Amino acid sequence: MRRPTCTAVFSLAAALIAASLVQGASVQTIANPVPNGAIKIDGNVSDWLGVTKYTADAVGDGSSGPARPLDIDILQGAVAHDANFFYFLYRNTADGMIDVASNWIFIDLDRNQTTGQNSIPGTTAIGMEFNLGGTGGWNAWSPTGAFAGPAAGRTVAVGDSDNSGGADFLEYAVSRTAAQPNGVTFNPIGGSSFDLLFAAEDTVLDNHPNNGDQDYFTYDASGTYNPGVPGDANNSGTVNMADYLIIQAHSFTPQPFGTNGDVDDSGFVDFADFQQWKSFFPGGVAAAEAAIASLPEPSSAVLLVAAGLSLAARRRTKRA
């Protein structure tokens, strides 16, 4: 067996054993179709602000022991997808918990616990076809659980989510079209969903969800991102003052892509969304401004404040 590193040497400290499998259960399903290219693998966590995440892991239950050089306490994971890539977020509770191999994501594309690699104690709830591991590991597994070889089509970056000066998260993009050594592409097999576990390697693992021998997460990849009508914040099919009020109510806040006033699909509601709404308002910008002017106070005053703030605020780059 080999250790999940860039050299594909996967050594699990004699932890691979023939274990009797306990039937696992999914504890949470999320779905995050995003605009193509919306998530950039650049170490900037802001791309993930508009993405639904799995329920946060308990703080203080991190990995421990002499098997690995770092103790790692997982905070939260997330997955998203577009037409070309799957994206993964692995976030820790503090800095200094990332290495080349110990931050694991195990992925079961066929949702079959009995196929793929399923003999690592603490993670036997799924049978993985692939695993990501820190900054170096990216491995493919055969249906019988044998190591198939280093996987292809992965990009990885580390980042500092709280500007503390140290890295506390990893983000990945995995190609949906790259040929893989186990004979598949990285897409759900026999359905539209896959199962996964986040884990931290050591003598004592930290799993997310906590009981990796029985529990796992599911990702629903069936959806595609629909940008809708430009300027239409409430998906009514038309652009009107109701859309303006939604944009105003959520100004300068992160939102799931395309919701709650994020009409430009950036994951953040800002002056750019207001500008798009004005441009597509019936009658154009002049008509939109006249409609705003007719609103009773304090709405007009709030608009003036928001417009002033937008000049000082750094506009979030559109990801589309």
C-alpha positions as CSV (number, residue, x, y, z in Angstrom):
1,M,0.0,0.0,0.0
2,R,1.0,3.6,-0.5
3,R,0.9,6.9,1.4
4,P,-1.1,9.8,0.0
5,T,1.8,12.1,-1.1
6,C,2.8,13.6,-4.4
7,T,5.1,10.5,-4.9
8,A,2.0,8.4,-4.3
9,V,3.7,6.3,-1.5
10,F,0.7,5.3,0.7
11,S,1.7,4.0,4.0
12,L,-1.0,4.0,6.7
13,A,1.2,2.9,9.6
14,A,-0.1,-0.7,9.4
15,A,-3.7,0.6,9.7
16,L,-5.0,-1.2,6.6
17,I,-6.7,-4.3,7.9
18,A,-9.5,-6.6,6.8
19,A,-12.3,-5.1,8.8
20,S,-15.9,-6.2,9.0
21,L,-17.9,-3.4,7.6
22,V,-20.8,-1.8,9.5
23,Q,-23.5,-0.4,7.3
24,G,-22.9,3.4,7.1
25,A,-25.4,6.2,6.9
26,S,-25.3,9.7,5.4
27,V,-25.7,12.4,8.0
28,Q,-26.0,15.4,5.6
29,T,-26.4,16.1,1.9
30,I,-25.5,19.4,0.3
31,A,-25.6,20.7,-3.3
32,N,-23.6,23.7,-4.6
33,P,-23.8,24.2,-8.4
34,V,-21.8,27.4,-9.1
35,P,-21.1,29.4,-12.2
36,N,-18.2,28.0,-14.3
37,G,-15.0,29.3,-12.8
38,A,-16.6,30.9,-9.8
39,I,-14.2,29.2,-7.4
40,K,-10.6,30.0,-8.0
41,I,-7.9,27.8,-6.4
42,D,-5.8,30.7,-5.2
43,G,-5.8,30.5,-1.4
44,N,-8.6,33.1,-1.1
45,V,-11.5,31.8,1.0
46,S,-13.9,34.5,-0.2
47,D,-14.9,32.3,-3.1
48,W,-16.4,29.9,-0.6
49,L,-18.5,32.5,1.3
50,G,-21.5,31.9,-0.9
51,V,-21.3,28.1,-0.7
52,T,-23.4,25.9,1.7
53,K,-21.0,23.9,3.9
54,Y,-21.3,20.8,5.9
55,T,-22.2,21.2,9.6
56,A,-19.1,22.3,11.5
57,D,-17.1,19.7,13.3
58,A,-16.6,19.8,17.1
59,V,-13.6,22.0,18.1
60,G,-11.0,20.3,20.3
61,D,-11.4,16.7,19.1
62,G,-8.4,16.8,16.7
63,S,-6.0,14.0,15.7
64,S,-3.2,13.0,18.1
65,G,-0.4,10.7,18.6
66,P,3.1,9.9,17.3
67,A,2.2,8.6,13.9
68,R,2.2,12.0,12.2
69,P,4.1,15.2,12.9
70,L,1.0,17.4,13.2
71,D,-2.1,17.3,15.4
72,I,-5.0,18.5,13.2
73,D,-8.4,19.7,14.3
74,I,-10.9,19.8,11.4
75,L,-13.3,22.7,11.5
76,Q,-15.5,22.3,8.4
77,G,-15.6,20.9,4.9
78,A,-17.5,21.8,1.7
79,V,-18.0,20.8,-1.9
80,A,-19.2,22.6,-5.0
81,H,-19.2,21.9,-8.7
82,D,-19.5,23.5,-12.1
83,A,-19.6,21.9,-15.6
84,N,-15.8,21.2,-15.5
85,F,-14.6,20.7,-12.0
86,F,-15.5,19.6,-8.5
87,Y,-14.2,21.8,-5.7
88,F,-13.3,20.8,-2.2
89,L,-12.7,22.9,1.0
90,Y,-10.9,21.5,4.0
91,R,-10.7,24.0,6.8
92,N,-9.0,23.6,10.2
93,T,-9.6,25.3,13.6
94,A,-6.2,27.0,13.6
95,D,-3.0,27.6,11.7
96,G,-0.1,25.1,11.4
97,M,-2.3,22.0,10.7
98,I,-1.5,21.4,7.0
99,D,1.1,19.1,5.6
100,V,1.7,17.1,2.4
101,A,-0.3,14.0,3.4
102,S,-2.3,14.1,6.6
103,N,-5.4,16.2,5.6
104,W,-7.6,13.6,4.0
105,I,-10.7,13.7,1.9
106,F,-12.0,10.2,1.0
107,I,-14.4,10.1,-1.9
108,D,-16.8,7.2,-2.8
109,L,-18.1,8.0,-6.3
110,D,-20.3,4.9,-6.6
111,R,-21.8,5.1,-3.1
112,N,-20.9,1.5,-2.5
113,Q,-19.2,0.7,0.8
114,T,-18.0,-2.6,-0.4
115,T,-16.0,-1.4,-3.5
116,G,-12.9,0.6,-3.5
117,Q,-10.5,1.2,-0.5
118,N,-12.6,0.5,2.6
119,S,-10.1,-1.0,5.1
120,I,-8.7,2.0,6.9
121,P,-10.0,1.9,10.5
122,G,-12.0,5.0,11.3
123,T,-13.1,5.5,7.7
124,T,-14.8,2.3,6.8
125,A,-18.3,3.8,6.3
126,I,-17.4,4.3,2.6
127,G,-15.4,2.6,-0.1
128,M,-13.3,5.2,-1.8
129,E,-12.4,5.4,-5.4
130,F,-10.2,8.5,-4.7
131,N,-8.5,10.3,-1.9
132,L,-7.1,13.8,-1.5
133,G,-4.3,14.1,1.1
134,G,-2.9,17.5,2.2
135,T,-0.9,19.3,-0.4
136,G,0.6,16.2,-2.0
137,G,-1.7,13.3,-2.0
138,W,-4.1,12.5,-4.8
139,N,-4.7,8.8,-5.3
140,A,-7.0,6.5,-7.3
141,W,-8.2,3.1,-6.0
142,S,-9.5,0.1,-7.9
143,P,-12.9,-1.6,-7.2
144,T,-11.0,-4.3,-5.2
145,G,-9.3,-1.7,-3.0
146,A,-5.9,-1.9,-4.7
147,F,-3.9,1.2,-5.3
148,A,-4.4,2.1,-9.0
149,G,-1.9,4.9,-9.2
150,P,-1.5,8.7,-8.7
151,A,-4.7,10.4,-9.9
152,A,-4.8,13.2,-12.4
153,G,-6.4,16.6,-12.9
154,R,-6.0,18.1,-9.4
155,T,-5.1,21.7,-8.4
156,V,-4.5,22.6,-4.7
157,A,-3.8,25.8,-2.8
158,V,-3.5,26.7,0.9
159,G,-4.8,29.9,2.4
160,D,-5.3,32.0,5.5
161,S,-9.0,32.5,6.2
162,D,-8.7,34.9,9.1
163,N,-5.6,36.9,8.0
164,S,-3.7,35.7,11.0
165,G,-0.5,35.1,9.0
166,G,-0.7,31.3,8.9
167,A,-2.5,28.8,6.6
168,D,-5.6,27.2,8.0
169,F,-7.4,25.8,4.9
170,L,-6.9,23.8,1.7
171,E,-8.9,24.1,-1.4
172,Y,-8.9,21.8,-4.4
173,A,-10.3,21.7,-7.9
174,V,-10.6,18.2,-9.5
175,S,-11.2,17.8,-13.3
176,R,-14.3,16.0,-14.3
177,T,-12.8,15.0,-17.6
178,A,-9.2,13.9,-16.9
179,A,-8.5,10.2,-17.5
180,Q,-7.8,8.4,-14.3
181,P,-5.7,5.3,-13.6
182,N,-8.6,3.3,-12.2
183,G,-10.5,3.7,-15.5
184,V,-13.1,6.3,-14.6
185,T,-13.4,10.0,-14.7
186,F,-14.1,12.0,-11.5
187,N,-17.9,12.0,-11.6
188,P,-20.6,10.1,-9.7
189,I,-20.9,6.5,-10.8
190,G,-24.4,5.1,-11.4
191,G,-26.2,8.2,-10.2
192,S,-25.8,11.9,-9.5
193,S,-24.3,11.9,-6.0
194,F,-21.2,10.7,-4.2
195,D,-20.3,10.1,-0.5
196,L,-17.2,11.5,1.3
197,L,-15.4,11.8,4.6
198,F,-12.9,14.4,5.8
199,A,-10.2,13.0,8.1
200,A,-6.9,13.9,9.8
201,E,-4.3,11.2,9.9
202,D,-2.5,10.2,13.2
203,T,-2.6,7.5,15.8
204,V,-6.0,8.9,16.7
205,L,-7.9,10.3,13.8
206,D,-10.1,13.3,13.6
207,N,-13.1,12.6,11.4
208,H,-15.7,14.9,9.9
209,P,-18.4,13.6,10.5
210,N,-17.1,12.2,13.7
211,N,-17.8,8.5,13.4
212,G,-16.1,7.6,10.1
213,D,-16.9,3.9,10.5
214,Q,-20.6,4.6,10.5
215,D,-21.3,8.2,9.2
216,Y,-20.4,10.1,6.1
217,F,-21.5,13.1,4.1
218,T,-23.2,13.1,0.6
219,Y,-22.8,15.6,-2.2
220,D,-25.6,16.0,-4.7
221,A,-24.1,16.9,-8.1
222,S,-27.3,16.7,-10.1
223,G,-27.9,20.5,-10.4
224,T,-26.5,23.0,-12.9
225,Y,-26.2,26.7,-12.2
226,N,-28.9,28.8,-13.8
227,P,-28.1,32.5,-13.9
228,G,-31.7,33.5,-14.6
229,V,-32.9,36.8,-15.9
230,P,-30.2,39.6,-15.4
231,G,-31.2,41.9,-12.5
232,D,-34.0,39.6,-11.3
233,A,-33.2,39.0,-7.6
234,N,-36.4,37.1,-6.7
235,N,-36.6,34.8,-9.8
236,S,-40.0,36.1,-10.8
237,G,-38.9,36.3,-14.4
238,T,-39.1,40.1,-14.5
239,V,-37.1,43.0,-13.1
240,N,-38.9,45.4,-10.8
241,M,-38.7,47.3,-7.6
242,A,-39.1,44.1,-5.5
243,D,-35.7,43.1,-6.8
244,Y,-34.2,46.4,-5.8
245,L,-35.5,46.0,-2.2
246,I,-33.9,42.6,-2.0
247,I,-30.5,43.9,-3.2
248,Q,-30.8,46.8,-0.8
249,A,-31.6,44.6,2.2
250,H,-28.6,42.3,1.6
251,S,-26.0,44.9,0.5
252,F,-22.4,44.2,1.4
253,T,-23.0,40.6,2.6
254,P,-21.9,37.3,1.3
255,Q,-24.7,35.2,-0.1
256,P,-25.1,31.8,-1.9
257,F,-24.4,32.4,-5.6
258,G,-27.3,34.0,-7.3
259,T,-29.5,34.4,-4.2
260,N,-30.7,37.3,-1.9
261,G,-29.7,40.0,-4.3
262,D,-26.5,38.5,-5.8
263,V,-27.8,39.1,-9.4
264,D,-24.2,39.2,-10.8
265,D,-23.5,35.7,-9.4
266,S,-20.4,36.7,-7.5
267,G,-21.4,35.4,-4.1
268,F,-21.4,38.9,-2.6
269,V,-24.1,41.6,-2.8
270,D,-22.5,44.9,-3.6
271,F,-22.8,48.0,-5.9
272,A,-22.3,45.8,-9.0
273,D,-25.6,44.0,-8.3
274,F,-27.4,47.4,-8.0
275,Q,-25.8,48.5,-11.3
276,Q,-27.0,45.4,-13.1
277,W,-30.5,45.8,-11.7
278,K,-30.6,49.4,-13.0
279,S,-29.4,48.4,-16.4
280,F,-32.1,45.8,-16.9
281,F,-34.9,47.6,-15.2
282,P,-37.8,48.3,-17.8
283,G,-36.9,51.6,-19.4
284,G,-33.3,51.4,-18.3
285,V,-31.2,53.4,-15.8
286,A,-33.2,56.6,-16.0
287,A,-36.5,54.7,-15.3
288,A,-34.8,52.8,-12.4
289,E,-33.5,56.0,-10.8
290,A,-36.9,57.6,-11.1
291,A,-38.6,54.6,-9.4
292,I,-36.1,54.8,-6.6
293,A,-36.7,58.5,-6.2
294,S,-40.4,57.8,-5.8
295,L,-39.8,55.6,-2.8
296,P,-40.8,57.0,0.6
297,E,-38.2,57.9,3.2
298,P,-36.1,56.4,4.6
299,S,-35.4,54.2,1.6
300,S,-34.0,57.0,-0.5
301,A,-31.7,58.0,2.3
302,V,-30.5,54.5,2.8
303,L,-29.7,54.3,-0.9
304,L,-27.5,57.4,-0.7
305,V,-25.6,55.9,2.2
306,A,-25.2,52.6,0.4
307,A,-24.0,54.4,-2.7
308,G,-21.4,56.4,-0.7
309,L,-20.2,53.2,1.0
310,S,-19.8,51.5,-2.3
311,L,-17.2,54.1,-3.3
312,A,-15.0,53.2,-0.4
313,A,-15.7,49.4,-0.4
314,R,-13.5,47.2,-2.4
315,R,-15.7,45.6,-5.1
316,R,-15.6,41.8,-5.2
317,T,-14.4,40.5,-8.5
318,K,-17.1,38.8,-10.6
319,R,-16.6,35.1,-10.9
320,A,-18.3,34.0,-14.1
